[in-house]
């Protein structure tokens, strides 16, 4: 996956949401368990939502996981970690 830099000062709600997103283990119909994002923070009072809910991290996920962008990463050849060139 590509490295993404997030501005600490301009994207505080996004940074807080990415760092604070919790997961929970939920059993599925086949008897196995699945790890999902805990969405209970979305029921907080509206003044607490920007810094404490998972909404910003969900928006970020939808932005980063676009089909076109995933296909670029999937078909791109692996780079050497010590390679400092920019593609």
Backbone as XML, in Angstrom:
<?xml version="1.0"?>
<chain id="A" units="angstrom">
  <residue number="1" name="UNK">
    <atom name="N" x="0.845" y="-1.182" z="0.000"/>
    <atom name="CA" x="0.000" y="0.000" z="0.000"/>
    <atom name="C" x="0.889" y="1.243" z="0.000"/>
  </residue>
  <residue number="2" name="UNK">
    <atom name="N" x="0.437" y="2.288" z="-0.631"/>
    <atom name="CA" x="1.235" y="3.520" z="-0.654"/>
    <atom name="C" x="1.209" y="4.209" z="0.705"/>
  </residue>
  <residue number="3" name="UNK">
    <atom name="N" x="2.228" y="4.981" z="0.949"/>
    <atom name="CA" x="2.258" y="5.777" z="2.176"/>
    <atom name="C" x="1.393" y="7.008" z="1.977"/>
  </residue>
  <residue number="4" name="UNK">
    <atom name="N" x="0.660" y="7.365" z="3.014"/>
    <atom name="CA" x="-0.213" y="8.531" z="2.976"/>
    <atom name="C" x="0.145" y="9.409" z="4.157"/>
  </residue>
  <residue number="5" name="UNK">
    <atom name="N" x="0.348" y="10.678" z="3.889"/>
    <atom name="CA" x="0.628" y="11.624" z="4.967"/>
    <atom name="C" x="-0.637" y="12.427" z="5.246"/>
  </residue>
  <residue number="6" name="UNK">
    <atom name="N" x="-0.968" y="12.556" z="6.524"/>
    <atom name="CA" x="-2.154" y="13.291" z="6.946"/>
    <atom name="C" x="-1.704" y="14.471" z="7.777"/>
  </residue>
  <residue number="7" name="UNK">
    <atom name="N" x="-2.139" y="15.660" z="7.402"/>
    <atom name="CA" x="-1.737" y="16.882" z="8.091"/>
    <atom name="C" x="-2.336" y="16.910" z="9.503"/>
  </residue>
  <residue number="8" name="UNK">
    <atom name="N" x="-1.480" y="16.984" z="10.500"/>
    <atom name="CA" x="-1.903" y="16.980" z="11.903"/>
    <atom name="C" x="-2.786" y="18.176" z="12.235"/>
  </residue>
  <residue number="9" name="UNK">
    <atom name="N" x="-2.495" y="19.326" z="11.647"/>
    <atom name="CA" x="-3.218" y="20.542" z="11.997"/>
    <atom name="C" x="-4.507" y="20.723" z="11.199"/>
  </residue>
  <residue number="10" name="UNK">
    <atom name="N" x="-4.522" y="20.334" z="9.945"/>
    <atom name="CA" x="-5.696" y="20.531" z="9.100"/>
    <atom name="C" x="-6.678" y="19.364" z="9.145"/>
  </residue>
  <residue number="11" name="UNK">
    <atom name="N" x="-6.241" y="18.206" z="9.606"/>
    <atom name="CA" x="-7.094" y="17.007" z="9.573"/>
    <atom name="C" x="-7.230" y="16.353" z="10.944"/>
  </residue>
  <residue number="12" name="UNK">
    <atom name="N" x="-7.389" y="17.155" z="11.972"/>
    <atom name="CA" x="-7.495" y="16.599" z="13.326"/>
    <atom name="C" x="-8.641" y="15.597" z="13.482"/>
  </residue>
  <residue number="13" name="UNK">
    <atom name="N" x="-9.854" y="15.886" z="12.956"/>
    <atom name="CA" x="-10.920" y="14.880" z="13.099"/>
    <atom name="C" x="-10.594" y="13.558" z="12.404"/>
  </residue>
  <residue number="14" name="UNK">
    <atom name="N" x="-9.975" y="13.620" z="11.226"/>
    <atom name="CA" x="-9.612" y="12.393" z="10.522"/>
    <atom name="C" x="-8.562" y="11.616" z="11.292"/>
  </residue>
  <residue number="15" name="UNK">
    <atom name="N" x="-7.546" y="12.306" z="11.761"/>
    <atom name="CA" x="-6.485" y="11.656" z="12.529"/>
    <atom name="C" x="-7.054" y="11.012" z="13.799"/>
  </residue>
  <residue number="16" name="UNK">
    <atom name="N" x="-7.909" y="11.736" z="14.504"/>
    <atom name="CA" x="-8.515" y="11.202" z="15.720"/>
    <atom name="C" x="-9.392" y="9.991" z="15.412"/>
  </residue>
  <residue number="17" name="UNK">
    <atom name="N" x="-10.118" y="10.045" z="14.312"/>
    <atom name="CA" x="-10.991" y="8.935" z="13.941"/>
    <atom name="C" x="-10.188" y="7.701" z="13.551"/>
  </residue>
  <residue number="18" name="UNK">
    <atom name="N" x="-9.125" y="7.877" z="12.793"/>
    <atom name="CA" x="-8.292" y="6.741" z="12.392"/>
    <atom name="C" x="-7.611" y="6.101" z="13.592"/>
  </residue>
  <residue number="19" name="UNK">
    <atom name="N" x="-7.153" y="6.918" z="14.516"/>
    <atom name="CA" x="-6.456" y="6.392" z="15.697"/>
    <atom name="C" x="-7.419" y="5.799" z="16.721"/>
  </residue>
  <residue number="20" name="UNK">
    <atom name="N" x="-8.634" y="6.323" z="16.777"/>
    <atom name="CA" x="-9.559" y="5.887" z="17.819"/>
    <atom name="C" x="-10.579" y="4.855" z="17.386"/>
  </residue>
  <residue number="21" name="UNK">
    <atom name="N" x="-10.560" y="4.479" z="16.117"/>
    <atom name="CA" x="-11.539" y="3.498" z="15.629"/>
    <atom name="C" x="-11.299" y="2.151" z="16.304"/>
  </residue>
  <residue number="22" name="UNK">
    <atom name="N" x="-12.319" y="1.648" z="16.943"/>
    <atom name="CA" x="-12.231" y="0.364" z="17.632"/>
    <atom name="C" x="-12.844" y="-0.719" z="16.764"/>
  </residue>
  <residue number="23" name="UNK">
    <atom name="N" x="-12.463" y="-1.938" z="17.045"/>
    <atom name="CA" x="-13.035" y="-3.073" z="16.328"/>
    <atom name="C" x="-13.741" y="-3.984" z="17.316"/>
  </residue>
  <residue number="24" name="UNK">
    <atom name="N" x="-14.621" y="-4.813" z="16.779"/>
    <atom name="CA" x="-15.282" y="-5.813" z="17.611"/>
    <atom name="C" x="-15.389" y="-7.103" z="16.801"/>
  </residue>
  <residue number="25" name="UNK">
    <atom name="N" x="-15.462" y="-8.204" z="17.507"/>
    <atom name="CA" x="-15.565" y="-9.503" z="16.869"/>
    <atom name="C" x="-17.020" y="-9.946" z="16.928"/>
  </residue>
  <residue number="26" name="UNK">
    <atom name="N" x="-17.582" y="-10.225" z="15.751"/>
    <atom name="CA" x="-18.995" y="-10.571" z="15.632"/>
    <atom name="C" x="-19.099" y="-11.946" z="14.980"/>
  </residue>
  <residue number="27" name="UNK">
    <atom name="N" x="-19.877" y="-12.859" z="15.573"/>
    <atom name="CA" x="-20.060" y="-14.161" z="14.917"/>
    <atom name="C" x="-20.917" y="-14.007" z="13.660"/>
  </residue>
  <residue number="28" name="UNK">
    <atom name="N" x="-20.566" y="-14.755" z="12.619"/>
    <atom name="CA" x="-21.376" y="-14.698" z="11.400"/>
    <atom name="C" x="-22.259" y="-15.934" z="11.296"/>
  </residue>
  <residue number="29" name="UNK">
    <atom name="N" x="-23.013" y="-16.052" z="10.234"/>
    <atom name="CA" x="-23.982" y="-17.146" z="10.082"/>
    <atom name="C" x="-23.333" y="-18.517" z="9.946"/>
  </residue>
  <residue number="30" name="UNK">
    <atom name="N" x="-22.089" y="-18.553" z="9.498"/>
    <atom name="CA" x="-21.410" y="-19.829" z="9.283"/>
    <atom name="C" x="-20.705" y="-20.340" z="10.538"/>
  </residue>
  <residue number="31" name="UNK">
    <atom name="N" x="-20.853" y="-19.649" z="11.644"/>
    <atom name="CA" x="-20.244" y="-20.085" z="12.894"/>
    <atom name="C" x="-18.866" y="-19.508" z="13.146"/>
  </residue>
  <residue number="32" name="UNK">
    <atom name="N" x="-18.277" y="-18.876" z="12.153"/>
    <atom name="CA" x="-16.969" y="-18.247" z="12.336"/>
    <atom name="C" x="-17.168" y="-16.847" z="12.902"/>
  </residue>
  <residue number="33" name="UNK">
    <atom name="N" x="-16.095" y="-16.162" z="13.203"/>
    <atom name="CA" x="-16.217" y="-14.798" z="13.703"/>
    <atom name="C" x="-15.548" y="-13.837" z="12.725"/>
  </residue>
  <residue number="34" name="UNK">
    <atom name="N" x="-16.075" y="-12.626" z="12.669"/>
    <atom name="CA" x="-15.603" y="-11.607" z="11.752"/>
    <atom name="C" x="-15.253" y="-10.366" z="12.560"/>
  </residue>
  <residue number="35" name="UNK">
    <atom name="N" x="-14.157" y="-9.730" z="12.225"/>
    <atom name="CA" x="-13.773" y="-8.481" z="12.877"/>
    <atom name="C" x="-14.365" y="-7.329" z="12.089"/>
  </residue>
  <residue number="36" name="UNK">
    <atom name="N" x="-15.134" y="-6.480" z="12.763"/>
    <atom name="CA" x="-15.761" y="-5.322" z="12.127"/>
    <atom name="C" x="-15.457" y="-4.070" z="12.933"/>
  </residue>
  <residue number="37" name="UNK">
    <atom name="N" x="-15.696" y="-2.936" z="12.314"/>
    <atom name="CA" x="-15.491" y="-1.660" z="12.997"/>
    <atom name="C" x="-16.650" y="-1.420" z="13.956"/>
  </residue>
  <residue number="38" name="UNK">
    <atom name="N" x="-16.341" y="-0.986" z="15.170"/>
    <atom name="CA" x="-17.354" y="-0.680" z="16.176"/>
    <atom name="C" x="-17.974" y="0.674" z="15.849"/>
  </residue>
  <residue number="39" name="UNK">
    <atom name="N" x="-19.232" y="0.696" z="15.476"/>
    <atom name="CA" x="-19.927" y="1.911" z="15.060"/>
    <atom name="C" x="-20.705" y="2.582" z="16.193"/>
  </residue>
  <residue number="40" name="UNK">
    <atom name="N" x="-20.525" y="2.139" z="17.420"/>
    <atom name="CA" x="-21.294" y="2.706" z="18.537"/>
    <atom name="C" x="-20.983" y="4.185" z="18.759"/>
  </residue>
  <residue number="41" name="UNK">
    <atom name="N" x="-19.811" y="4.653" z="18.325"/>
    <atom name="CA" x="-19.452" y="6.063" z="18.515"/>
    <atom name="C" x="-20.285" y="6.989" z="17.638"/>
  </residue>
  <residue number="42" name="UNK">
    <atom name="N" x="-20.975" y="6.465" z="16.647"/>
    <atom name="CA" x="-21.791" y="7.301" z="15.770"/>
    <atom name="C" x="-23.100" y="7.729" z="16.416"/>
  </residue>
  <residue number="43" name="UNK">
    <atom name="N" x="-23.392" y="7.212" z="17.602"/>
    <atom name="CA" x="-24.609" y="7.585" z="18.322"/>
    <atom name="C" x="-24.333" y="8.639" z="19.391"/>
  </residue>
  <residue number="44" name="UNK">
    <atom name="N" x="-23.147" y="9.203" z="19.402"/>
    <atom name="CA" x="-22.795" y="10.236" z="20.373"/>
    <atom name="C" x="-23.539" y="11.530" z="20.062"/>
  </residue>
  <residue number="45" name="UNK">
    <atom name="N" x="-23.589" y="12.451" z="21.022"/>
    <atom name="CA" x="-24.197" y="13.759" z="20.740"/>
    <atom name="C" x="-23.458" y="14.445" z="19.584"/>
  </residue>
  <residue number="46" name="UNK">
    <atom name="N" x="-24.182" y="15.252" z="18.839"/>
    <atom name="CA" x="-23.647" y="15.824" z="17.601"/>
    <atom name="C" x="-22.375" y="16.656" z="17.822"/>
  </residue>
  <residue number="47" name="UNK">
    <atom name="N" x="-22.235" y="17.307" z="18.957"/>
    <atom name="CA" x="-21.048" y="18.128" z="19.182"/>
    <atom name="C" x="-19.793" y="17.282" z="19.405"/>
  </residue>
  <residue number="48" name="UNK">
    <atom name="N" x="-19.944" y="15.995" z="19.709"/>
    <atom name="CA" x="-18.791" y="15.102" z="19.924"/>
    <atom name="C" x="-18.429" y="14.301" z="18.677"/>
  </residue>
  <residue number="49" name="UNK">
    <atom name="N" x="-19.303" y="14.267" z="17.682"/>
    <atom name="CA" x="-19.090" y="13.418" z="16.506"/>
    <atom name="C" x="-17.805" y="13.710" z="15.725"/>
  </residue>
  <residue number="50" name="UNK">
    <atom name="N" x="-17.457" y="14.969" z="15.432"/>
    <atom name="CA" x="-16.274" y="15.192" z="14.594"/>
    <atom name="C" x="-14.991" y="14.553" z="15.131"/>
  </residue>
  <residue number="51" name="UNK">
    <atom name="N" x="-14.779" y="14.582" z="16.427"/>
    <atom name="CA" x="-13.519" y="14.076" z="16.981"/>
    <atom name="C" x="-13.609" y="12.646" z="17.504"/>
  </residue>
  <residue number="52" name="UNK">
    <atom name="N" x="-14.812" y="12.113" z="17.692"/>
    <atom name="CA" x="-14.922" y="10.805" z="18.338"/>
    <atom name="C" x="-15.630" y="9.727" z="17.526"/>
  </residue>
  <residue number="53" name="UNK">
    <atom name="N" x="-16.226" y="10.070" z="16.397"/>
    <atom name="CA" x="-16.956" y="9.050" z="15.643"/>
    <atom name="C" x="-16.076" y="8.407" z="14.582"/>
  </residue>
  <residue number="54" name="UNK">
    <atom name="N" x="-16.593" y="7.361" z="13.978"/>
    <atom name="CA" x="-15.859" y="6.680" z="12.903"/>
    <atom name="C" x="-16.213" y="7.249" z="11.532"/>
  </residue>
  <residue number="55" name="UNK">
    <atom name="N" x="-17.056" y="8.264" z="11.465"/>
    <atom name="CA" x="-17.454" y="8.830" z="10.174"/>
    <atom name="C" x="-16.276" y="9.342" z="9.345"/>
  </residue>
  <residue number="56" name="UNK">
    <atom name="N" x="-15.340" y="10.122" z="9.912"/>
    <atom name="CA" x="-14.201" y="10.562" z="9.085"/>
    <atom name="C" x="-13.353" y="9.408" z="8.555"/>
  </residue>
  <residue number="57" name="UNK">
    <atom name="N" x="-13.126" y="8.384" z="9.370"/>
    <atom name="CA" x="-12.321" y="7.256" z="8.891"/>
    <atom name="C" x="-13.056" y="6.475" z="7.813"/>
  </residue>
  <residue number="58" name="UNK">
    <atom name="N" x="-14.382" y="6.400" z="7.884"/>
    <atom name="CA" x="-15.151" y="5.740" z="6.825"/>
    <atom name="C" x="-15.038" y="6.523" z="5.518"/>
  </residue>
  <residue number="59" name="UNK">
    <atom name="N" x="-15.135" y="7.834" z="5.597"/>
    <atom name="CA" x="-15.003" y="8.668" z="4.398"/>
    <atom name="C" x="-13.627" y="8.498" z="3.777"/>
  </residue>
  <residue number="60" name="UNK">
    <atom name="N" x="-12.603" y="8.454" z="4.611"/>
    <atom name="CA" x="-11.234" y="8.269" z="4.138"/>
    <atom name="C" x="-11.093" y="6.911" z="3.454"/>
  </residue>
  <residue number="61" name="UNK">
    <atom name="N" x="-11.697" y="5.891" z="4.026"/>
    <atom name="CA" x="-11.636" y="4.556" z="3.432"/>
    <atom name="C" x="-12.267" y="4.552" z="2.045"/>
  </residue>
  <residue number="62" name="UNK">
    <atom name="N" x="-13.432" y="5.184" z="1.902"/>
    <atom name="CA" x="-14.096" y="5.215" z="0.601"/>
    <atom name="C" x="-13.274" y="5.999" z="-0.418"/>
  </residue>
  <residue number="63" name="UNK">
    <atom name="N" x="-12.588" y="7.031" z="0.010"/>
    <atom name="CA" x="-11.718" y="7.785" z="-0.888"/>
    <atom name="C" x="-10.531" y="6.935" z="-1.342"/>
  </residue>
  <residue number="64" name="UNK">
    <atom name="N" x="-9.874" y="6.287" z="-0.397"/>
    <atom name="CA" x="-8.646" y="5.552" z="-0.706"/>
    <atom name="C" x="-8.898" y="4.217" z="-1.400"/>
  </residue>
  <residue number="65" name="UNK">
    <atom name="N" x="-10.059" y="3.628" z="-1.225"/>
    <atom name="CA" x="-10.321" y="2.302" z="-1.780"/>
    <atom name="C" x="-11.128" y="2.350" z="-3.074"/>
  </residue>
  <residue number="66" name="UNK">
    <atom name="N" x="-10.991" y="3.425" z="-3.818"/>
    <atom name="CA" x="-11.643" y="3.494" z="-5.123"/>
    <atom name="C" x="-11.124" y="2.370" z="-6.014"/>
  </residue>
  <residue number="67" name="UNK">
    <atom name="N" x="-11.985" y="1.848" z="-6.829"/>
    <atom name="CA" x="-11.620" y="0.727" z="-7.699"/>
    <atom name="C" x="-10.429" y="1.079" z="-8.590"/>
  </residue>
  <residue number="68" name="UNK">
    <atom name="N" x="-10.421" y="2.292" z="-9.152"/>
    <atom name="CA" x="-9.324" y="2.683" z="-10.039"/>
    <atom name="C" x="-7.997" y="2.728" z="-9.294"/>
  </residue>
  <residue number="69" name="UNK">
    <atom name="N" x="-8.022" y="3.243" z="-8.061"/>
    <atom name="CA" x="-6.788" y="3.370" z="-7.297"/>
    <atom name="C" x="-6.291" y="2.009" z="-6.836"/>
  </residue>
  <residue number="70" name="UNK">
    <atom name="N" x="-7.209" y="1.112" z="-6.462"/>
    <atom name="CA" x="-6.795" y="-0.233" z="-6.058"/>
    <atom name="C" x="-6.176" y="-0.981" z="-7.223"/>
  </residue>
  <residue number="71" name="UNK">
    <atom name="N" x="-6.723" y="-0.785" z="-8.422"/>
    <atom name="CA" x="-6.154" y="-1.480" z="-9.578"/>
    <atom name="C" x="-4.767" y="-0.960" z="-9.897"/>
  </residue>
  <residue number="72" name="UNK">
    <atom name="N" x="-4.497" y="0.310" z="-9.668"/>
    <atom name="CA" x="-3.144" y="0.839" z="-9.873"/>
    <atom name="C" x="-2.148" y="0.163" z="-8.950"/>
  </residue>
  <residue number="73" name="UNK">
    <atom name="N" x="-2.532" y="-0.027" z="-7.706"/>
    <atom name="CA" x="-1.645" y="-0.657" z="-6.730"/>
    <atom name="C" x="-1.492" y="-2.142" z="-7.033"/>
  </residue>
  <residue number="74" name="UNK">
    <atom name="N" x="-2.553" y="-2.803" z="-7.399"/>
    <atom name="CA" x="-2.535" y="-4.240" z="-7.633"/>
    <atom name="C" x="-1.584" y="-4.612" z="-8.760"/>
  </residue>
  <residue number="75" name="UNK">
    <atom name="N" x="-1.584" y="-3.845" z="-9.845"/>
    <atom name="CA" x="-0.793" y="-4.205" z="-11.013"/>
    <atom name="C" x="0.576" y="-3.537" z="-11.057"/>
  </residue>
  <residue number="76" name="UNK">
    <atom name="N" x="0.883" y="-2.772" z="-10.063"/>
    <atom name="CA" x="2.181" y="-2.102" z="-10.003"/>
    <atom name="C" x="3.215" y="-3.092" z="-9.500"/>
  </residue>
  <residue number="77" name="UNK">
    <atom name="N" x="4.369" y="-3.085" z="-10.093"/>
    <atom name="CA" x="5.410" y="-4.023" z="-9.664"/>
    <atom name="C" x="5.942" y="-3.626" z="-8.290"/>
  </residue>
  <residue number="78" name="UNK">
    <atom name="N" x="6.398" y="-4.602" z="-7.553"/>
    <atom name="CA" x="6.931" y="-4.357" z="-6.211"/>
    <atom name="C" x="8.207" y="-3.540" z="-6.319"/>
  </residue>
  <residue number="79" name="UNK">
    <atom name="N" x="8.342" y="-2.561" z="-5.426"/>
    <atom name="CA" x="9.537" y="-1.738" z="-5.421"/>
    <atom name="C" x="10.463" y="-2.188" z="-4.314"/>
  </residue>
  <residue number="80" name="UNK">
    <atom name="N" x="11.724" y="-1.963" z="-4.539"/>
    <atom name="CA" x="12.727" y="-2.250" z="-3.527"/>
    <atom name="C" x="12.583" y="-1.207" z="-2.409"/>
  </residue>
  <residue number="81" name="UNK">
    <atom name="N" x="12.586" y="-1.635" z="-1.176"/>
    <atom name="CA" x="12.403" y="-0.717" z="-0.048"/>
    <atom name="C" x="13.509" y="0.320" z="0.004"/>
  </residue>
  <residue number="82" name="UNK">
    <atom name="N" x="14.710" y="-0.053" z="-0.386"/>
    <atom name="CA" x="15.834" y="0.877" z="-0.323"/>
    <atom name="C" x="15.843" y="1.833" z="-1.518"/>
  </residue>
  <residue number="83" name="UNK">
    <atom name="N" x="14.949" y="1.635" z="-2.483"/>
    <atom name="CA" x="14.884" y="2.503" z="-3.652"/>
    <atom name="C" x="14.278" y="3.824" z="-3.244"/>
  </residue>
  <residue number="84" name="UNK">
    <atom name="N" x="14.986" y="4.923" z="-3.455"/>
    <atom name="CA" x="14.497" y="6.233" z="-3.030"/>
    <atom name="C" x="13.897" y="7.023" z="-4.183"/>
  </residue>
  <residue number="85" name="UNK">
    <atom name="N" x="13.771" y="6.423" z="-5.349"/>
    <atom name="CA" x="13.213" y="7.143" z="-6.482"/>
    <atom name="C" x="11.699" y="7.286" z="-6.321"/>
  </residue>
  <residue number="86" name="UNK">
    <atom name="N" x="11.175" y="8.331" z="-6.946"/>
    <atom name="CA" x="9.740" y="8.598" z="-6.910"/>
    <atom name="C" x="9.169" y="8.217" z="-8.255"/>
  </residue>
  <residue number="87" name="UNK">
    <atom name="N" x="8.077" y="7.465" z="-8.225"/>
    <atom name="CA" x="7.454" y="7.014" z="-9.475"/>
    <atom name="C" x="6.260" y="7.876" z="-9.786"/>
  </residue>
</chain>
